Amino acid sequence: MTKAYTKDLPRLIQELEGNREIGLTEEQVLKKRESYGMNEFESIKKDSFLKKFFMQMGDLTTIILIVAAAISLYMAITIHEGDYVEAILIISIVILNALLGVIQENNAEKSLEALQNMNKQMSSVMRYGEIISIPAEELVPGDLLVLEAGNMISADARLIDVVSLRVEESPLTGESIPIEKEANAVVAADAPIGDRLNMVYSGCMVANGRGLAIVTATGMNTEMGRIAALLNNEKTSMTPLQERLNRLGKNISLLALAAAAVVFFIGYAQNEPVLEMFMTAVSLAVAAVPETLMVIVTLTLSFNVQKMVKKHAIIRRLPAVETLGSASVICSDKTGTLTQNKMTVQRVWTRGNNIIDTENAMSDEALSIIKMGVLCSNAFIDRSEAIENGIGDPTELAIVQLYEDYDYYKTDLLESYPRVAELPFDSDRKLMTTVHELGEGGYISITKGAFDRIESLCSDGDIQQATHINYNFGKKALRVIAVAFKRYDTLPTELTSETLENDLQLLGLIGMIDPPRPESKGAIAKAAKAGIKTVMITGDHILTASAIARELGILTCEKEAMTGADLAKMTDEELIRDVYKYSVYARVSPEDKIRIVKAWQANGEVVAMTGDGVNDAPALKASDVGCAMGITGTDVAQSAADMILTDDNFATIVDAVAHGRTVYANIRKAVHFLLSCNISEIFIVLISMLLGWGAPVIAIQLLFINVIADGLPGFALSREKPDADIMEQPPIPKEQSIFAGGLGKDIAFHSVIFTVLTLLGYYMGSFVTISSIQPSHEVGQTMAFLILGLSSIIHVLNCRSKYSIFKIKFNSNRRLLEMAIISIGIIIAVALIPLFQEMFQLVDIGDYHWRLVVLFSILPLVIVELVKLHQNRDDD
């Protein structure tokens, strides 16, 4: 129900046809279920595995390969008498690439499934005047929901009665501190979820107390359902790498088709057999397509995924690794990512007017205040397991933790000062009081709570100075707990608030905060040096968020921070225009987070987004790279994300960016390596046809070179180490071509070298008598095959770095050298072993031919080294 939190409660109950005494009748439940349906989320229809598989084959590059495979298969059946090697190779590559795509798509569909699983629980309701337990999906608006500590709330509901009710709303707000609820609270219409004190929401947990609430919304009408709708509507966008590779594939395919058409018509004009010319054109198409590129890309991503696991980052969607390298904006949650997600006492003000910084010192007076706070608390630290486990309210745990850090223990303290009575915290008083027996005789009551509630109850203490300190602590975003006490000679007969909580002596103030992680500030500075802006998006109050952001270096002036309410007043156009002005967003909704992410994306930025709650899931999915928390993160957030941080640490994201940049650099090296050979193959066949020489290499030879000579060494390029200055370079612009930075010119230059040397080798074998061996098309074709294959393998050394091969360590990538040696061995074996000679239509060649092959294969390396020497001398 729209804004149920603003309505008059009796009127709301009447609108919902509820009854606060007996609940709904069976007839009402059935009628409402017809109107509202079950309390569950809508699911989107999934495509079948086969449909997804065939959808992966829709790009032009794959279509060319499929057509080539079909023609090759037809030729094998009709002419080559069962020579299926070429067709099998092409089909295998197509199937492998399609399977990889389907696997990635399936991972992205798990978000909504996790969200649906959250609603599968039982709920206590009052129906027909009795409290019964029913499956959560059977709840309907108007039901009376009975809430107890530990219950998972299964629908949105307006509170009717509460007793010390606190609800942990981190799935929706991102903040782990339980919210104290008030049934009679007056809530503004534009209040964010965290400030709607008279409501409880589906997916949240009752942390303390009990309550009775009337269900106002179920299923897709709940706040959680609204997030499910956002997840349904938010499509996973293509990564910059995928877009670049798609453009690359289309451009190469168009080049191949154009060249194939030219060759076909040239042959037709020269009265060559049509079928032979058609196969030559097919061989050109096969030559142009870098069949192993996607496999190399996948291996490069996978290798870095394995390395990143050791750095506390698990990648769920492979392309996200490279996308991180392009990230120019990181939108980070505050709690647990930039901060420790652990309330910590930082300041203690004592009656002697001393402010103790607990990180650096501790006085007897300050410790006495902490000791009183420990006695007046129900939190404790469980040391029964190998890992300490804090149990209780986070603010109380912070006080107990500080006390026990000084080798004192709460259990010993309670033995010395046994508790004899307690007035638990409730929403009306906002205080907690405990009564203890003193060892020397007599009793003491200790009261703790908000200073604005305790000050009026104190008759002793410097209230004026305490008011000033409370204000200063608040300005620093510290959560302030006041501690007061009262002594008794004998135990009071009436242990009530009226008796115990008056005429108190103010003992001191305790200021605490969830502090920044020690490594966060350095990581943010490192990101800034790499040209990456960090933006804090949190459900916390703006004062707390701004204080943490200032300390971390995110916020430089107050104008850079805004609330969700302020954001709601801005149009999308205004936000896109002004998004650069803001670094902190507080008290935001799930829709706000998506708006912020998309505003940055509209400005051409690549956005990484962190989060842990269900409320973060839509923004995680909408961002270019979603980073979920592994420790505190919900299943929904983790399923929607591309990356999971197993240490919930912002610094891990910055480390992942470095890996992403390394991935992109190595993929560019692979593109350089593969296309230098592939483009030369197009021009080798095209020029040879124009000169009337026929095809110097055939389709199966080209395919073999592309898979063995290019593929094996190319796989090892994934292990190249990054340049030392990789995190001092600016982010890669989203629209930047993969050929930027001179890569296109290098590929063109190297392709020319390969083309000239391969055609020269073919000419020598086809038309020149060498050492009494008669020239022939077969000899020329064998030399062209060897020169093209071997020079391509050796070319991998050129692609490792812009610097000379003698300036980088050969053994820094031993796998690459091993793969190069294996590939050279395979190429030579194919040219020498009769069985393979016949399969690939090769012949024996003489010693002088082999010498020419070796010379022409090494020449590209020598030429490129001379060019590098000249370029690096100019740079120096």
Secondary structure, 3 states (H helix, E strand, C coil): CCCHHHCCHHHHHHHCCCCCCCCECHHHHHHHHHHHCCCCCCCCCCCCHHHHHHHCCCCHHHHHHHHHHHHHHHHHHHCCCCCCHHHHHHHHHHHHHHHHHHHHHHHHCHHHHHHHHCCCCEEEEEECCEEEEEEHHHCCCCCEEEEECCCECCCEEEEEEEEEEEEECHHHHCCCCCEECCCCCCCCCCCCHHHCCCEECCCCEEEEEEEEEEEEECHHHCHHHHHHHHHHHCCCCCCHHHHHHHHHHHHHHHHHHHHHHHHHHHHHHCCCCHHHHHHHHHHHHHHHCCCCHHHHHHHHHHHHHHHHHCCCEEECCCCHHHHHHHCCEEEECCCCCCECCCCEEEEEEECCCCEEECCCCCCHHHHHHHHHHHHCCCCEEECCCCCCEEECCHHHHHHHHHHHHCCCCHHHHHHHCCEEEEECCCCCCCEEEEEEECCCCCEEEEEEECHHHHHHHEEECCHHHHHHHHHHHHHCCCEEEEEEEEEECCCCCCCCHHHHCCCEEEEEEEEEECCECCCHHHHHHHHHHCCCEEEEECCCCHHHHHHHHHHHCCCCCHHHEEEHHHHHCCCHHHHHHHHHHCCEEECCCHHHHHHHHHHHHHCCCCEEEEECCHHHHHHHHHCCEEEEECCCCCHHHHHHCCEEECCCCHHHHHHHHHHHHHHHHHHHHHHHHHHHHHHHHHHHHHHHHHCCCCCCCCHHHHHHHHHHHHHHHHHHHHHCCCCCCHHHCCCCCCCCCCCCCCHHHHHHHHHHHHHHHHHHHHHHHHHCCECCECCCHHHHHHHHHHHHHHHHHHHHHHHCCCCCCCCCCHHHHHHHHHHHHHHHHHHHHHHHCHHHHHHCCCCCCCHHHHHHHHHHHHHHHHHHHHHHHHHHHHHC
